[in-house]
Amino acid sequence: MGDVKHSALAAFLKSRRDRIRPADVGLPTGPRRRVPGLRREEVAHLAGLSADYYTELERGRGAQPSAQVLASLARALRLDGDERDHLFHLADRAVPPAAQGLTAHVQPGLLSLLDQLTATPAQVITDLHETLVQNPLAAALVGRPPALRGLQASFVHRWFTDPGARTLYPPEDHPHHSRVFVADLQAVAARRGSDPEVGRMVAGLRRSSPEFAALWDTHDVALRRTDHKRIVHPALGVIELDCHSLFSEDGRQRLLWFSAPPGTEGAAQLSLLSVIGTQDMTPSTLA
């Protein structure tokens, strides 16, 4: 980027950072805070970036940020659609579709609800089960998503192509999840019509996974709205939870959150997640 674009991007980032209050993004407000909005290191943390890298961006230096970095910054800074597009323009990056893939702009209503869910694991995913953003408890429960792009970013795709993805659930539950994933994808494919992204995924999975091909040919269809899940956690063992979904108006994004009835072992295990944190977690994502 040229010096002018560098400076404009730096100024825009700082202006958006200054307007956000820590409480808006679930951060504590201490008496010794000297800045009106977020600190640089707080934005970096929310966006999953190093503090040094973000500081360089705000100083108008450093390499051109990738589309994925820009999408993460847009979420961390709670940019609306116009502001997100402006951010991409300033960085000389093509503006991505509003709700597709890992650079999708998380719909404000879902992001606002996610911010309120501080006591239960929650995350926003696309209709192809790509994780866009998650709260700390979701990261502690299922791990952070691997740094993958394209079809590999989809948990459904990895479920049928990468045996490691299946360690999230007990082996005896795998047939159930396979059926549910395929029925959900049938519904998404029908709603999207001739969308090439879905077409590539289905064609590739039919070639590489006999299990997927057989399930696809049953033509069973059902969006995954709620489910009872047993999640294998490396420190807490098997955790039984209910998974709930809230769909965006266009159906392309979903807010998932996990709960357990009070007094159950699952509820007790959830209460330990904030203590255990994300240490020693396998990088996989539930969807």
N, C-alpha and C positions, 0 to 999 in steps of 0.2 A: 504493500500500500504506500501511497505517497505521503509526504509529511502533512499535507492538509487533511487527508482522510484520517491519518493517525490521530491528529489533534481533535478532529470532530468526533471520532469514536471515543477517545479518552474523555472528552467533555461530556458526551452523552451518558457514558457509563457512570461518571461521577454524579451527574445530576439525578439519575435514577436511583443511585445508592443513597443519596442524601434525603430523598423523600420517604424512604421506608423506615418505619419504626421497628425496633427489635420485636416488640410484641406482635407485630403483623405477621412475623414468620416464626413465631414460637421461641424467640430468644429472650433471655432475662434482661431487664433494664436495671443497671446498677447505678449507684450514686456517682461513680467516678467516670462515667461515660462523657467524653469530651466532644463527640461529633453528634450532629442532629439526627443522622440516620444510622445506617449500618457501617461498621468498620470494613476495611478492605478484606481483612482475613475472614470476616464473617461471610461476605459475598463469595469469596473463594471456596469456603467450606460448603456453602449451600449449593454451589455449582459443581462441586467435585473437582476443583482445580487447586493447584498449589498457590499459596499466597504470593510467592515471588512472581509467578507467571501473571496473575491478575494485576499485581502492582505495576508490572511492566506495561500492561495494556492501558492502565489508567494514566501512565506517564507518557503515552503516545509512542511507545517503543515496542519492539518484539515482532515476531513473525505474524503473518496474517492468520487470525483464528479460524479454525475449521467450522463447518456448518454445525457439527455436533457441539462444539464449544459454545457457539453463539446460541444454540437452542437451550443449552444448560444455563447460560447467563440470562436469557429471557425468562426462564422459569424462576431462577433465583431472585431476579429483580422485579418479578410480578408484572412484566410488561403486557400491555394489551396487544391486540392484533396489529394495529398501526405502528405501535412502538417496536414490536418484534420485527416487522418488515423494515422499518427504518434502520434498526440495528444491523440487519443483513446488508442493506444498501451501503451503509457506512463502511462495512468490512469488505465491500466488493465481492459479496457472495450472492449467488442466486437465491431468491426467496423461495423456500420450499412450500409445498402444498400445506394448507392450513392444518390438516389432521392426517398425516400419513408418515409412517416410519419414525425413526428415532429423533428426527429433527422436527417432529410435529410440535405445534404450540399447544400446550396443555390447556384445555378449555377452562376459562376463568372460574366457572361455577364449580367444576370438579376440584380445581386447585384450592379454591376457598374452603370447600368441605374438607379436603385433605388436611389443610392447616388446622382445622378444629379437632381432628382425630389424633390427639396426642397420647391417649391411654390405650389405644388398640392398634395392632399392625394394619397399615393401609398403604395402597399404592394405586397409581393410575397407569393403565396399560392401553395399548391400541387393540382394535378388534382382531388383530393377528397375534396378540399376546406378546407384544414388545413392551418392556417396562419403560415408561417415560420418567416417572418420579416416584419415590417412595419415602415414607417417614422412617425414623430410626428404628422403630419396633419392627417394621416389615423387613428391614435389612437384617436385624437380629434374628428374625424368624426364618427367613428363606435365603438370606445372603443377597449381596448386591449383584446386579446382572453382569454377565461377562462383557468385555469390550469387543463386541462383534457387530458386524454390519450386514446389510442385506438380509436374505432369508434366514441366516444363522442367528440373527437377533431375535427371531421368533421362538418362544419356548415350545410352541406346538411343533415347529420344524425340528428343533433339537430333540424333542420327545421321541420322534420316530427315526432320527438319524444318529443320535449320540447317546449311547447307553448311560453315560455319566449323568445325564439330565434326570434319569429315572430314580436316582438315589434319594430324591426328595420325598418319595412315597414308598411305603412297604411293598415288596414284590407282589403280594396277594391282591393289592389294590390296582395294579397296573392295567389289567383289562378294563376295569371301570373307567379309568381316566382316558384310556385310548378311545373308547366309545364316545365319551362325552366330548373330547377334543374334536373328533371328526364330525360329530353331529353339529357342534357349534360352528365349525368351519363351513359346513354345508350351508348353514343359515347366512353366514357372512358372505359366501360366494354368491348366493342368490341375490342378496341385497345389493352387492357391489356390481352385479351384472358382468360385463365383459372386462372387468378390471385386470390389466396384465399382471400386476403383482400377485394377485390371488391365483391367476391362471398358471404362473410359473411355479408357485408353491405346490399347487395340487399336482401338476404334471411331474415335478421333480420327486415328490413324495410317492406318487404311484410307481415311479420307476425304481426308487431306492428302498421302499418298504412294502413287502407283501402284506404285512398286517394293515397298513394304511389302505392299500388298494382294496383289500377285502372289505374293510369297514366302509370305505367310500361307496362301494358298489351296493351296499344295503340301502343307501339313500335315506338313512335316518337323519332327521333334522331337528335341532332344538338348541336355542341360545342358552348358554350356561349362566343362568341367573343366580341360583343358589346351589350350594353343594356342601356335603359333610365330608371333611377331609381329615386324613391322618398324615401328619407331616413328621418326617424323621429329622430330628434336630441332633447335632453331634454331641451336645452337652446335656440336653434334657430328655432325650429319648423320643418316643413317639408322642406327639401332641395331637389330641383330637379337638378339632375346631369346626365351626360353621363359617363358610365363606359366602359373603353377600356381594352382589354387584349392583351398581347404579350406572345406567347407561347415559351417555350424552345424547342430546336431541337427535344428532345425525347418526348415532350408533357406532361411530368410529372410535370412541374412547370409553373406558369403563373405570369407575372407581371401585376397587376391591377392598373390603375390610373383613377382618377375622375376629370372631368372638367365641366365647364359651359360656355356658350357663353358670351363674354364681354357685360357688360351693363345689364345683367339679374339679377334677385333677387338671383338666385343660386350663381352667381359670387360674389355678395356682401356678401352673407352668408359665402362663402369659405374664403373671406378675413378676416372675424371675427374669424375664427377657431384658428389662431395662438395667438389671444388675449385671447380667452376663455380657450384654452388648453384642458387638459383631465380631468378637475375637474368635479365631479358629473356625470361621464359617466358610463353607464351600461356596464359591461364587456361582450360584445358580439362582434362578428366579421363578417363583410360582406364578402361574397364570391360569 
